[in-house]
Amino acid sequence: MSDLSAGIKNEYEKLKPKIIGAAPSRMIARAAAAEVARHQGRKKISELDEVVVLTVEDLLVAADKPDTRSWTLLPGYIYVARERVSAGPHSVEVGLKGRAHEIRKMDVQIPKGGFAAVVVTTLR
């Protein structure tokens, strides 16, 4: 078993200021884009044009959230187990402990003289 949680958390904490620091620059770029759209629309702006510009600006601001999925989807633990079995079909059961105990069942086909890898993942 390898516990990766502490290392991943430490690395994320080191990069967190850069992730958060990027938010204002994204916000400024989106506000500038909205202002350009507003300026272009001023040439012959109507109430409908102003509503569209404000809606675009609001959507751009609402979308301004850093993407941290790459950090939250990293595994916290890695377990490796190896078992010699004969060629043919096999049923594998893997017990997962966490918020709720869960058992994952998979069928695998082992080729003659070969092997199979069973990968089980879960969100933290």
N, CA, C and O atoms as a printed pandas DataFrame, in Angstrom:
     atom_number atom_name residue_name chain_id  residue_number  x_coord  y_coord  z_coord
0              1         N          MET        A               1    0.838   -1.176    0.000
1              2        CA          MET        A               1    0.000    0.000    0.000
2              3         C          MET        A               1    0.884    1.240    0.000
3              4         O          MET        A               1    1.891    1.299    0.706
4              5         N          SER        A               2    0.509    2.197   -0.773
5              6        CA          SER        A               2    1.188    3.492   -0.794
6              7         C          SER        A               2    0.176    4.561   -0.430
7              8         O          SER        A               2   -0.880    4.661   -1.055
8              9         N          ASP        A               3    0.497    5.367    0.587
9             10        CA          ASP        A               3   -0.375    6.469    0.998
10            11         C          ASP        A               3    0.116    7.734    0.310
11            12         O          ASP        A               3    1.155    8.285    0.674
12            13         N          LEU        A               4   -0.628    8.186   -0.675
13            14        CA          LEU        A               4   -0.251    9.377   -1.437
14            15         C          LEU        A               4   -0.943   10.643   -0.955
15            16         O          LEU        A               4   -0.599   11.743   -1.388
16            17         N          SER        A               5   -1.906   10.498   -0.072
17            18        CA          SER        A               5   -2.738   11.635    0.341
18            19         C          SER        A               5   -1.936   12.811    0.868
19            20         O          SER        A               5   -2.163   13.947    0.453
20            21         N          ALA        A               6   -1.010   12.559    1.768
21            22        CA          ALA        A               6   -0.252   13.654    2.386
22            23         C          ALA        A               6    0.579   14.392    1.342
23            24         O          ALA        A               6    0.621   15.622    1.340
24            25         N          GLY        A               7    1.235   13.655    0.461
25            26        CA          GLY        A               7    2.053   14.285   -0.577
26            27         C          GLY        A               7    1.225   15.114   -1.540
27            28         O          GLY        A               7    1.621   16.213   -1.929
28            29         N          ILE        A               8    0.077   14.582   -1.922
29            30        CA          ILE        A               8   -0.805   15.308   -2.843
30            31         C          ILE        A               8   -1.324   16.582   -2.181
31            32         O          ILE        A               8   -1.366   17.643   -2.803
32            33         N          LYS        A               9   -1.718   16.466   -0.911
33            34        CA          LYS        A               9   -2.229   17.642   -0.198
34            35         C          LYS        A               9   -1.143   18.707   -0.057
35            36         O          LYS        A               9   -1.412   19.892   -0.255
36            37         N          ASN        A              10    0.088   18.297    0.285
37            38        CA          ASN        A              10    1.193   19.256    0.419
38            39         C          ASN        A              10    1.485   19.956   -0.903
39            40         O          ASN        A              10    1.689   21.170   -0.932
40            41         N          GLU        A              11    1.504   19.195   -1.997
41            42        CA          GLU        A              11    1.779   19.782   -3.307
42            43         C          GLU        A              11    0.678   20.762   -3.704
43            44         O          GLU        A              11    0.956   21.830   -4.250
44            45         N          TYR        A              12   -0.569   20.395   -3.429
45            46        CA          TYR        A              12   -1.687   21.290   -3.729
46            47         C          TYR        A              12   -1.571   22.584   -2.924
47            48         O          TYR        A              12   -1.785   23.672   -3.458
48            49         N          GLU        A              13   -1.229   22.463   -1.626
49            50        CA          GLU        A              13   -1.097   23.657   -0.780
50            51         C          GLU        A              13    0.009   24.569   -1.294
51            52         O          GLU        A              13   -0.111   25.790   -1.195
52            53         N          LYS        A              14    1.094   23.999   -1.848
53            54        CA          LYS        A              14    2.172   24.819   -2.414
54            55         C          LYS        A              14    1.688   25.592   -3.641
55            56         O          LYS        A              14    2.053   26.752   -3.835
56            57         N          LEU        A              15    0.860   24.939   -4.471
57            58        CA          LEU        A              15    0.396   25.560   -5.709
58            59         C          LEU        A              15   -0.863   26.411   -5.537
59            60         O          LEU        A              15   -1.234   27.165   -6.437
60            61         N          LYS        A              16   -1.510   26.291   -4.397
61            62        CA          LYS        A              16   -2.787   26.981   -4.175
62            63         C          LYS        A              16   -2.686   28.498   -4.384
63            64         O          LYS        A              16   -3.592   29.070   -4.991
64            65         N          PRO        A              17   -1.626   29.182   -3.910
65            66        CA          PRO        A              17   -1.542   30.632   -4.160
66            67         C          PRO        A              17   -1.524   30.973   -5.652
67            68         O          PRO        A              17   -2.113   31.972   -6.064
68            69         N          LYS        A              18   -0.854   30.151   -6.459
69            70        CA          LYS        A              18   -0.821   30.403   -7.904
70            71         C          LYS        A              18   -2.202   30.178   -8.515
71            72         O          LYS        A              18   -2.633   30.933   -9.387
72            73         N          ILE        A              19   -2.888   29.142   -8.055
73            74        CA          ILE        A              19   -4.226   28.843   -8.569
74            75         C          ILE        A              19   -5.173   29.992   -8.239
75            76         O          ILE        A              19   -5.932   30.452   -9.092
76            77         N          ILE        A              20   -5.116   30.447   -6.993
77            78        CA          ILE        A              20   -5.983   31.546   -6.562
78            79         C          ILE        A              20   -5.557   32.853   -7.230
79            80         O          ILE        A              20   -6.401   33.671   -7.596
80            81         N          GLY        A              21   -4.258   33.045   -7.386
81            82        CA          GLY        A              21   -3.744   34.259   -8.020
82            83         C          GLY        A              21   -4.146   34.388   -9.480
83            84         O          GLY        A              21   -4.221   35.496  -10.011
84            85         N          ALA        A              22   -4.403   33.266  -10.127
85            86        CA          ALA        A              22   -4.798   33.306  -11.531
86            87         C          ALA        A              22   -6.233   33.795  -11.698
87            88         O          ALA        A              22   -6.602   34.274  -12.771
88            89         N          ALA        A              23   -7.039   33.679  -10.653
89            90        CA          ALA        A              23   -8.453   34.074  -10.738
90            91         C          ALA        A              23   -8.625   35.549  -11.098
91            92         O          ALA        A              23   -9.433   35.851  -11.977
92            93         N          PRO        A              24   -7.900   36.495  -10.461
93            94        CA          PRO        A              24   -8.091   37.904  -10.832
94            95         C          PRO        A              24   -7.731   38.185  -12.289
95            96         O          PRO        A              24   -8.405   38.979  -12.946
96            97         N          SER        A              25   -6.679   37.546  -12.803
97            98        CA          SER        A              25   -6.312   37.802  -14.196
98            99         C          SER        A              25   -7.387   37.271  -15.141
99           100         O          SER        A              25   -7.678   37.894  -16.162
100          101         N          ARG        A              26   -7.978   36.123  -14.804
101          102        CA          ARG        A              26   -9.078   35.610  -15.624
102          103         C          ARG        A              26  -10.273   36.553  -15.551
103          104         O          ARG        A              26  -10.930   36.814  -16.560
104          105         N          MET        A              27  -10.551   37.063  -14.353
105          106        CA          MET        A              27  -11.679   37.964  -14.172
106          107         C          MET        A              27  -11.465   39.256  -14.971
107          108         O          MET        A              27  -12.394   39.752  -15.609
108          109         N          ILE        A              28  -10.250   39.795  -14.937
109          110        CA          ILE        A              28   -9.946   41.027  -15.673
110          111         C          ILE        A              28  -10.095   40.792  -17.177
111          112         O          ILE        A              28  -10.650   41.631  -17.888
112          113         N          ALA        A              29   -9.598   39.647  -17.660
113          114        CA          ALA        A              29   -9.713   39.342  -19.091
114          115         C          ALA        A              29  -11.175   39.226  -19.511
115          116         O          ALA        A              29  -11.558   39.702  -20.580
116          117         N          ARG        A              30  -11.978   38.599  -18.679
117          118        CA          ARG        A              30  -13.395   38.454  -19.015
118          119         C          ARG        A              30  -14.115   39.801  -18.959
119          120         O          ARG        A              30  -14.963   40.087  -19.804
120          121         N          ALA        A              31  -13.781   40.624  -17.971
121          122        CA          ALA        A              31  -14.402   41.947  -17.884
122          123         C          ALA        A              31  -13.993   42.805  -19.080
123          124         O          ALA        A              31  -14.804   43.564  -19.611
124          125         N          ALA        A              32  -12.727   42.683  -19.503
125          126        CA          ALA        A              32  -12.261   43.438  -20.672
126          127         C          ALA        A              32  -13.007   42.995  -21.922
127          128         O          ALA        A              32  -13.385   43.825  -22.748
128          129         N          ALA        A              33  -13.222   41.691  -22.066
129          130        CA          ALA        A              33  -13.969   41.186  -23.223
130          131         C          ALA        A              33  -15.396   41.730  -23.214
131          132         O          ALA        A              33  -15.928   42.110  -24.257
132          133         N          ALA        A              34  -16.004   41.763  -22.047
133          134        CA          ALA        A              34  -17.363   42.300  -21.940
134          135         C          ALA        A              34  -17.379   43.789  -22.265
135          136         O          ALA        A              34  -18.312   44.276  -22.903
136          137         N          GLU        A              35  -16.351   44.514  -21.828
137          138        CA          GLU        A              35  -16.283   45.956  -22.098
138          139         C          GLU        A              35  -16.095   46.219  -23.585
139          140         O          GLU        A              35  -16.670   47.163  -24.128
140          141         N          VAL        A              36  -15.297   45.394  -24.242
141          142        CA          VAL        A              36  -15.126   45.528  -25.701
142          143         C          VAL        A              36  -16.469   45.304  -26.390
143          144         O          VAL        A              36  -16.839   46.040  -27.304
144          145         N          ALA        A              37  -17.188   44.288  -25.944
145          146        CA          ALA        A              37  -18.508   44.015  -26.524
146          147         C          ALA        A              37  -19.444   45.195  -26.280
147          148         O          ALA        A              37  -20.213   45.580  -27.161
148          149         N          ARG        A              38  -19.373   45.769  -25.071
149          150        CA          ARG        A              38  -20.227   46.924  -24.747
150          151         C          ARG        A              38  -19.856   48.123  -25.627
151          152         O          ARG        A              38  -20.726   48.824  -26.143
152          153         N          HIS        A              39  -18.541   48.345  -25.786
153          154        CA          HIS        A              39  -18.075   49.479  -26.600
154          155         C          HIS        A              39  -18.531   49.321  -28.047
155          156         O          HIS        A              39  -18.988   50.286  -28.660
156          157         N          GLN        A              40  -18.415   48.131  -28.589
157          158        CA          GLN        A              40  -18.862   47.882  -29.957
158          159         C          GLN        A              40  -20.364   48.095  -30.080
159          160         O          GLN        A              40  -20.858   48.591  -31.093
160          161         N          GLY        A              41  -21.078   47.709  -29.026
161          162        CA          GLY        A              41  -22.529   47.843  -29.040
162          163         C          GLY        A              41  -23.002   49.272  -28.884
163          164         O          GLY        A              41  -24.141   49.573  -29.243
164          165         N          ARG        A              42  -22.163   50.181  -28.355
165          166        CA          ARG        A              42  -22.566   51.577  -28.134
166          167         C          ARG        A              42  -22.805   52.320  -29.431
167          168         O          ARG        A              42  -23.496   53.338  -29.452
168          169         N          LYS        A              43  -22.248   51.825  -30.488
169          170        CA          LYS        A              43  -22.433   52.503  -31.768
170          171         C          LYS        A              43  -23.917   52.573  -32.115
171          172         O          LYS        A              43  -24.387   53.589  -32.626
172          173         N          LYS        A              44  -24.627   51.543  -31.853
173          174        CA          LYS        A              44  -26.072   51.530  -32.112
174          175         C          LYS        A              44  -26.721   50.615  -31.074
175          176         O          LYS        A              44  -27.339   49.606  -31.412
176          177         N          ILE        A              45  -26.567   50.989  -29.808
177          178        CA          ILE        A              45  -27.028   50.130  -28.718
178          179         C          ILE        A              45  -28.520   50.304  -28.468
179          180         O          ILE        A              45  -29.060   51.408  -28.532
180          181         N          SER        A              46  -29.138   49.227  -28.192
181          182        CA          SER        A              46  -30.552   49.242  -27.821
182          183         C          SER        A              46  -30.657   48.599  -26.447
183          184         O          SER        A              46  -29.667   48.096  -25.915
184          185         N          GLU        A              47  -31.845   48.613  -25.877
185          186        CA          GLU        A              47  -32.029   47.968  -24.575
186          187         C          GLU        A              47  -31.723   46.479  -24.666
187          188         O          GLU        A              47  -31.143   45.905  -23.744
188          189         N          LEU        A              48  -32.104   45.862  -25.753
189          190        CA          LEU        A              48  -31.837   44.438  -25.933
190          191         C          LEU        A              48  -30.336   44.175  -26.008
191          192         O          LEU        A              48  -29.852   43.209  -25.419
192          193         N          ASP        A              49  -29.586   45.025  -26.729
193          194        CA          ASP        A              49  -28.133   44.872  -26.809
194          195         C          ASP        A              49  -27.506   44.973  -25.426
195          196         O          ASP        A              49  -26.621   44.189  -25.083
196          197         N          GLU        A              50  -27.967   45.945  -24.626
197          198        CA          GLU        A              50  -27.421   46.115  -23.274
198          199         C          GLU        A              50  -27.699   44.893  -22.412
199          200         O          GLU        A              50  -26.843   44.478  -21.631
200          201         N          VAL        A              51  -28.879   44.318  -22.545
201          202        CA          VAL        A              51  -29.223   43.097  -21.794
202          203         C          VAL        A              51  -28.301   41.961  -22.203
203          204         O          VAL        A              51  -27.821   41.211  -21.352
204          205         N          VAL        A              52  -28.051   41.829  -23.505
205          206        CA          VAL        A              52  -27.164   40.771  -24.001
206          207         C          VAL        A              52  -25.754   40.969  -23.452
207          208         O          VAL        A              52  -25.136   40.012  -22.986
208          209         N          VAL        A              53  -25.240   42.193  -23.500
209          210        CA          VAL        A              53  -23.887   42.478  -23.003
210          211         C          VAL        A              53  -23.794   42.166  -21.512
211          212         O          VAL        A              53  -22.834   41.533  -21.073
212          213         N          LEU        A              54  -24.776   42.601  -20.732
213          214        CA          LEU        A              54  -24.762   42.332  -19.289
214          215         C          LEU        A              54  -24.868   40.841  -19.007
215          216         O          LEU        A              54  -24.224   40.337  -18.088
216          217         N          THR        A              55  -25.667   40.138  -19.781
217          218        CA          THR        A              55  -25.795   38.694  -19.603
218          219         C          THR        A              55  -24.469   37.998  -19.891
219          220         O          THR        A              55  -24.048   37.113  -19.146
220          221         N          VAL        A              56  -23.814   38.406  -20.981
221          222        CA          VAL        A              56  -22.507   37.824  -21.320
222          223         C          VAL        A              56  -21.518   38.094  -20.197
223          224         O          VAL        A              56  -20.789   37.191  -19.787
224          225         N          GLU        A              57  -21.484   39.308  -19.699
225          226        CA          GLU        A              57  -20.560   39.659  -18.618
226          227         C          GLU        A              57  -20.849   38.823  -17.372
227          228         O          GLU        A              57  -19.927   38.299  -16.746
228          229         N          ASP        A              58  -22.115   38.699  -17.014
229          230        CA          ASP        A              58  -22.484   37.900  -15.840
230          231         C          ASP        A              58  -22.088   36.436  -16.012
231          232         O          ASP        A              58  -21.592   35.808  -15.077
232          233         N          LEU        A              59  -22.306   35.899  -17.204
233          234        CA          LEU        A              59  -21.936   34.508  -17.453
234          235         C          LEU        A              59  -20.422   34.308  -17.368
235          236         O          LEU        A              59  -19.956   33.299  -16.839
236          237         N          LEU        A              60  -19.664   35.261  -17.883
237          238        CA          LEU        A              60  -18.209   35.162  -17.809
238          239         C          LEU        A              60  -17.726   35.219  -16.366
239          240         O          LEU        A              60  -16.827   34.468  -15.987
240          241         N          VAL        A              61  -18.303   36.089  -15.565
241          242        CA          VAL        A              61  -17.914   36.186  -14.152
242          243         C          VAL        A              61  -18.317   34.921  -13.404
243          244         O          VAL        A              61  -17.551   34.409  -12.587
244          245         N          ALA        A              62  -19.515   34.417  -13.679
245          246        CA          ALA        A              62  -19.985   33.204  -13.005
246          247         C          ALA        A              62  -19.117   32.009  -13.360
247          248         O          ALA        A              62  -18.938   31.108  -12.541
248          249         N          ALA        A              63  -18.580   31.991  -14.567
249          250        CA          ALA        A              63  -17.749   30.866  -15.009
250          251         C          ALA        A              63  -16.331   30.950  -14.464
251          252         O          ALA        A              63  -15.539   30.031  -14.669
252          253         N          ASP        A              64  -15.997   32.037  -13.773
253          254        CA          ASP        A              64  -14.630   32.238  -13.292
254          255         C          ASP        A              64  -14.376   31.454  -12.015
255          256         O          ASP        A              64  -14.403   32.009  -10.917
256          257         N          LYS        A              65  -14.133   30.182  -12.167
257          258        CA          LYS        A              65  -13.797   29.324  -11.038
258          259         C          LYS        A              65  -12.604   28.475  -11.438
259          260         O          LYS        A              65  -12.633   27.868  -12.509
260          261         N          PRO        A              66  -11.555   28.403  -10.626
261          262        CA          PRO        A              66  -10.408   27.583  -10.984
262          263         C          PRO        A              66  -10.799   26.109  -11.063
263          264         O          PRO        A              66  -11.621   25.627  -10.284
264          265         N          ASP        A              67  -10.211   25.423  -11.993
265          266        CA          ASP        A              67  -10.486   24.002  -12.178
266          267         C          ASP        A              67   -9.535   23.204  -11.283
267          268         O          ASP        A              67   -8.337   23.132  -11.555
268          269         N          THR        A              68  -10.064   22.616  -10.233
269          270        CA          THR        A              68   -9.234   21.837   -9.303
270          271         C          THR        A              68   -9.522   20.346   -9.413
271          272         O          THR        A              68   -9.095   19.568   -8.560
272          273         N          ARG        A              69  -10.248   19.942  -10.462
273          274        CA          ARG        A              69  -10.578   18.521  -10.599
274          275         C          ARG        A              69   -9.346   17.643  -10.653
275          276         O          ARG        A              69   -9.350   16.530  -10.128
276          277         N          SER        A              70   -8.293   18.134  -11.285
277          278        CA          SER        A              70   -7.100   17.308  -11.407
278          279         C          SER        A              70   -6.531   16.947  -10.036
279          280         O          SER        A              70   -5.902   15.898   -9.894
280          281         N          TRP        A              71   -6.735   17.780   -9.040
281          282        CA          TRP        A              71   -6.234   17.490   -7.703
282          283         C          TRP        A              71   -7.179   16.577   -6.943
283          284         O          TRP        A              71   -6.732   15.678   -6.229
284          285         N          THR        A              72   -8.452   16.791   -7.083
285          286        CA          THR        A              72   -9.405   15.988   -6.310
286          287         C          THR        A              72   -9.574   14.584   -6.873
287          288         O          THR        A              72  -10.068   13.698   -6.176
288          289         N          LEU        A              73   -9.178   14.370   -8.104
289          290        CA          LEU        A              73   -9.315   13.040   -8.695
290          291         C          LEU        A              73   -8.055   12.183   -8.545
291          292         O          LEU        A              73   -8.049   11.022   -8.953
292          293         N          LEU        A              74   -6.998   12.738   -7.969
293          294        CA          LEU        A              74   -5.799   11.929   -7.733
294          295         C          LEU        A              74   -6.083   10.907   -6.642
295          296         O          LEU        A              74   -6.832   11.186   -5.706
296          297         N          PRO        A              75   -5.483    9.713   -6.761
297          298        CA          PRO        A              75   -5.743    8.693   -5.737
298          299         C          PRO        A              75   -5.093    9.055   -4.413
299          300         O          PRO        A              75   -3.996    9.613   -4.376
300          301         N          GLY        A              76   -5.779    8.733   -3.332
301          302        CA          GLY        A              76   -5.209    8.928   -2.002
302          303         C          GLY        A              76   -4.334    7.742   -1.615
303          304         O          GLY        A              76   -3.319    7.907   -0.939
304          305         N          TYR        A              77   -4.727    6.566   -2.038
305          306        CA          TYR        A              77   -3.991    5.345   -1.714
306          307         C          TYR        A              77   -3.901    4.473   -2.957
307          308         O          TYR        A              77   -4.774    4.498   -3.824
308          309         N          ILE        A              78   -2.830    3.709   -3.020
309          310        CA          ILE        A              78   -2.679    2.708   -4.070
310          311         C          ILE        A              78   -2.365    1.386   -3.387
311          312         O          ILE        A              78   -1.421    1.282   -2.604
312          313         N          TYR        A              79   -3.162    0.395   -3.694
313          314        CA          TYR        A              79   -2.939   -0.944   -3.174
314          315         C          TYR        A              79   -2.608   -1.849   -4.350
315          316         O          TYR        A              79   -3.211   -1.741   -5.418
316          317         N          VAL        A              80   -1.660   -2.727   -4.149
317          318        CA          VAL        A              80   -1.302   -3.681   -5.182
318          319         C          VAL        A              80   -1.344   -5.073   -4.573
319          320         O          VAL        A              80   -0.765   -5.322   -3.515
320          321         N          ALA        A              81   -2.035   -5.973   -5.254
321          322        CA          ALA        A              81   -2.091   -7.372   -4.820
322          323         C          ALA        A              81   -1.864   -8.235   -6.045
323          324         O          ALA        A              81   -2.268   -7.884   -7.153
324          325         N          ARG        A              82   -1.212   -9.369   -5.833
325          326        CA          ARG        A              82   -0.927  -10.268   -6.941
326          327         C          ARG        A              82   -1.327  -11.680   -6.546
327          328         O          ARG        A              82   -1.066  -12.125   -5.428
328          329         N          GLU        A              83   -1.948  -12.362   -7.456
329          330        CA          GLU        A              83   -2.408  -13.723   -7.178
330          331         C          GLU        A              83   -2.208  -14.575   -8.427
331          332         O          GLU        A              83   -2.598  -14.177   -9.524
332          333         N          ARG        A              84   -1.603  -15.741   -8.259
333          334        CA          ARG        A              84   -1.450  -16.671   -9.386
334          335         C          ARG        A              84   -2.730  -17.489   -9.517
335          336         O          ARG        A              84   -3.203  -18.087   -8.551
336          337         N          VAL        A              85   -3.272  -17.504  -10.715
337          338        CA          VAL        A              85   -4.474  -18.286  -10.990
338          339         C          VAL        A              85   -4.309  -18.950  -12.351
339          340         O          VAL        A              85   -3.453  -18.565  -13.148
340          341         N          SER        A              86   -5.128  -19.932  -12.598
341          342        CA          SER        A              86   -5.079  -20.639  -13.884
342          343         C          SER        A              86   -5.713  -19.787  -14.979
343          344         O          SER        A              86   -6.457  -18.847  -14.700
344          345         N          ALA        A              87   -5.411  -20.130  -16.215
345          346        CA          ALA        A              87   -6.021  -19.436  -17.350
346          347         C          ALA        A              87   -7.522  -19.692  -17.334
347          348         O          ALA        A              87   -7.990  -20.725  -16.855
348          349         N          GLY        A              88   -8.269  -18.721  -17.874
349          350        CA          GLY        A              88   -9.709  -18.875  -17.949
350          351         C          GLY        A              88  -10.441  -17.746  -17.259
351          352         O          GLY        A              88   -9.835  -16.754  -16.855
352          353         N          PRO        A              89  -11.749  -17.900  -17.125
353          354        CA          PRO        A              89  -12.548  -16.837  -16.505
354          355         C          PRO        A              89  -12.454  -16.867  -14.979
355          356         O          PRO        A              89  -12.414  -17.933  -14.365
356          357         N          HIS        A              90  -12.420  -15.699  -14.395
357          358        CA          HIS        A              90  -12.365  -15.573  -12.934
358          359         C          HIS        A              90  -13.229  -14.392  -12.512
359          360         O          HIS        A              90  -13.417  -13.439  -13.268
360          361         N          SER        A              91  -13.744  -14.471  -11.304
361          362        CA          SER        A              91  -14.497  -13.381  -10.713
362          363         C          SER        A              91  -13.643  -12.779   -9.605
363          364         O          SER        A              91  -13.147  -13.498   -8.736
364          365         N          VAL        A              92  -13.472  -11.465   -9.636
365          366        CA          VAL        A              92  -12.636  -10.778   -8.655
366          367         C          VAL        A              92  -13.532   -9.877   -7.812
367          368         O          VAL        A              92  -14.366   -9.144   -8.343
368          369         N          GLU        A              93  -13.352   -9.938   -6.500
369          370        CA          GLU        A              93  -14.071   -9.046   -5.592
370          371         C          GLU        A              93  -13.050   -8.210   -4.841
371          372         O          GLU        A              93  -12.092   -8.737   -4.274
372          373         N          VAL        A              94  -13.267   -6.900   -4.845
373          374        CA          VAL        A              94  -12.374   -5.974   -4.147
374          375         C          VAL        A              94  -13.209   -5.198   -3.137
375          376         O          VAL        A              94  -14.201   -4.562   -3.495
376          377         N          GLY        A              95  -12.797   -5.256   -1.865
377          378        CA          GLY        A              95  -13.488   -4.518   -0.813
378          379         C          GLY        A              95  -12.893   -3.141   -0.641
379          380         O          GLY        A              95  -11.678   -2.998   -0.500
380          381         N          LEU        A              96  -13.736   -2.129   -0.652
381          382        CA          LEU        A              96  -13.300   -0.744   -0.469
382          383         C          LEU        A              96  -13.839   -0.219    0.849
383          384         O          LEU        A              96  -15.019   -0.383    1.160
384          385         N          LYS        A              97  -12.974    0.406    1.611
385          386        CA          LYS        A              97  -13.407    1.019    2.858
386          387         C          LYS        A              97  -13.279    2.521    2.707
387          388         O          LYS        A              97  -12.370    3.013    2.038
388          389         N          GLY        A              98  -14.158    3.219    3.309
389          390        CA          GLY        A              98  -14.162    4.683    3.218
390          391         C          GLY        A              98  -15.404    5.181    3.908
391          392         O          GLY        A              98  -15.751    4.723    4.997
392          393         N          ARG        A              99  -16.079    6.128    3.267
393          394        CA          ARG        A              99  -17.325    6.637    3.853
394          395         C          ARG        A              99  -18.322    5.504    4.043
395          396         O          ARG        A              99  -19.051    5.456    5.034
396          397         N          ALA        A             100  -18.340    4.595    3.075
397          398        CA          ALA        A             100  -19.219    3.429    3.165
398          399         C          ALA        A             100  -18.444    2.227    2.633
399          400         O          ALA        A             100  -17.735    2.331    1.632
400          401         N          HIS        A             101  -18.584    1.101    3.300
401          402        CA          HIS        A             101  -17.911   -0.104    2.832
402          403         C          HIS        A             101  -18.583   -0.555    1.540
403          404         O          HIS        A             101  -19.809   -0.617    1.453
404          405         N          GLU        A             102  -17.780   -0.863    0.561
405          406        CA          GLU        A             102  -18.318   -1.227   -0.747
406          407         C          GLU        A             102  -17.509   -2.387   -1.304
407          408         O          GLU        A             102  -16.296   -2.454   -1.110
408          409         N          ILE        A             103  -18.178   -3.293   -1.992
409          410        CA          ILE        A             103  -17.487   -4.396   -2.653
410          411         C          ILE        A             103  -17.721   -4.270   -4.146
411          412         O          ILE        A             103  -18.862   -4.197   -4.604
412          413         N          ARG        A             104  -16.629   -4.244   -4.904
413          414        CA          ARG        A             104  -16.707   -4.190   -6.361
414          415         C          ARG        A             104  -16.415   -5.577   -6.912
415          416         O          ARG        A             104  -15.442   -6.218   -6.514
416          417         N          LYS        A             105  -17.256   -6.038   -7.826
417          418        CA          LYS        A             105  -17.080   -7.355   -8.444
418          419         C          LYS        A             105  -16.819   -7.169   -9.931
419          420         O          LYS        A             105  -17.511   -6.407  -10.608
420          421         N          MET        A             106  -15.805   -7.881  -10.431
421          422        CA          MET        A             106  -15.464   -7.823  -11.850
422          423         C          MET        A             106  -15.147   -9.220  -12.355
423          424         O          MET        A             106  -14.600  -10.049  -11.627
424          425         N          ASP        A             107  -15.493   -9.467  -13.593
425          426        CA          ASP        A             107  -15.122  -10.716  -14.246
426          427         C          ASP        A             107  -13.934  -10.437  -15.143
427          428         O          ASP        A             107  -13.913   -9.443  -15.869
428          429         N          VAL        A             108  -12.942  -11.319  -15.092
429          430        CA          VAL        A             108  -11.753  -11.172  -15.935
430          431         C          VAL        A             108  -11.482  -12.485  -16.647
431          432         O          VAL        A             108  -11.814  -13.561  -16.149
432          433         N          GLN        A             109  -10.878  -12.378  -17.809
433          434        CA          GLN        A             109  -10.482  -13.546  -18.591
434          435         C          GLN        A             109   -8.959  -13.569  -18.625
435          436         O          GLN        A             109   -8.332  -12.646  -19.144
436          437         N          ILE        A             110   -8.373  -14.613  -18.079
437          438        CA          ILE        A             110   -6.915  -14.747  -18.057
438          439         C          ILE        A             110   -6.504  -15.605  -19.257
439          440         O          ILE        A             110   -6.908  -16.763  -19.360
440          441         N          PRO        A             111   -5.701  -15.035  -20.165
441          442        CA          PRO        A             111   -5.244  -15.840  -21.301
442          443         C          PRO        A             111   -4.188  -16.855  -20.855
443          444         O          PRO        A             111   -3.526  -16.656  -19.837
444          445         N          LYS        A             112   -4.036  -17.914  -21.599
445          446        CA          LYS        A             112   -3.042  -18.941  -21.278
446          447         C          LYS        A             112   -1.652  -18.308  -21.302
447          448         O          LYS        A             112   -1.248  -17.693  -22.288
448          449         N          GLY        A             113   -0.931  -18.475  -20.190
449          450        CA          GLY        A             113    0.413  -17.905  -20.074
450          451         C          GLY        A             113    0.422  -16.400  -19.888
451          452         O          GLY        A             113    1.485  -15.782  -19.940
452          453         N          GLY        A             114   -0.730  -15.800  -19.673
453          454        CA          GLY        A             114   -0.801  -14.349  -19.561
454          455         C          GLY        A             114   -1.228  -13.885  -18.181
455          456         O          GLY        A             114   -1.160  -14.633  -17.206
456          457         N          PHE        A             115   -1.663  -12.660  -18.119
457          458        CA          PHE        A             115   -2.108  -12.065  -16.856
458          459         C          PHE        A             115   -3.190  -11.041  -17.144
459          460         O          PHE        A             115   -3.436  -10.686  -18.297
460          461         N          ALA        A             116   -3.822  -10.578  -16.103
461          462        CA          ALA        A             116   -4.820   -9.518  -16.217
462          463         C          ALA        A             116   -4.608   -8.535  -15.079
463          464         O          ALA        A             116   -4.269   -8.923  -13.961
464          465         N          ALA        A             117   -4.809   -7.281  -15.371
465          466        CA          ALA        A             117   -4.744   -6.237  -14.345
466          467         C          ALA        A             117   -6.163   -5.769  -14.064
467          468         O          ALA        A             117   -6.935   -5.501  -14.985
468          469         N          VAL        A             118   -6.494   -5.674  -12.795
469          470        CA          VAL        A             118   -7.802   -5.186  -12.382
470          471         C          VAL        A             118   -7.577   -3.852  -11.673
471          472         O          VAL        A             118   -6.887   -3.787  -10.656
472          473         N          VAL        A             119   -8.161   -2.802  -12.214
473          474        CA          VAL        A             119   -7.997   -1.461  -11.642
474          475         C          VAL        A             119   -9.339   -1.039  -11.069
475          476         O          VAL        A             119  -10.356   -1.044  -11.763
476          477         N          VAL        A             120   -9.327   -0.673   -9.787
477          478        CA          VAL        A             120  -10.539   -0.217   -9.115
478          479         C          VAL        A             120  -10.272    1.194   -8.614
479          480         O          VAL        A             120   -9.282    1.433   -7.923
480          481         N          THR        A             121  -11.144    2.121   -8.957
481          482        CA          THR        A             121  -10.988    3.494   -8.489
482          483         C          THR        A             121  -12.249    3.956   -7.809
483          484         O          THR        A             121  -13.341    3.448   -8.064
484          485         N          THR        A             122  -12.079    4.928   -6.938
485          486        CA          THR        A             122  -13.208    5.558   -6.273
486          487         C          THR        A             122  -12.846    7.002   -5.986
487          488         O          THR        A             122  -11.671    7.319   -5.797
488          489         N          LEU        A             123  -13.817    7.866   -5.952
489          490        CA          LEU        A             123  -13.549    9.271   -5.626
490          491         C          LEU        A             123  -13.340    9.414   -4.134
491          492         O          LEU        A             123  -13.942    8.691   -3.340
492          493         N          ARG        A             124  -12.463   10.373   -3.745
493          494        CA          ARG        A             124  -12.223   10.582   -2.324
494          495         C          ARG        A             124  -13.282   11.488   -1.766
495          496         O          ARG        A             124  -13.266   11.795   -0.574
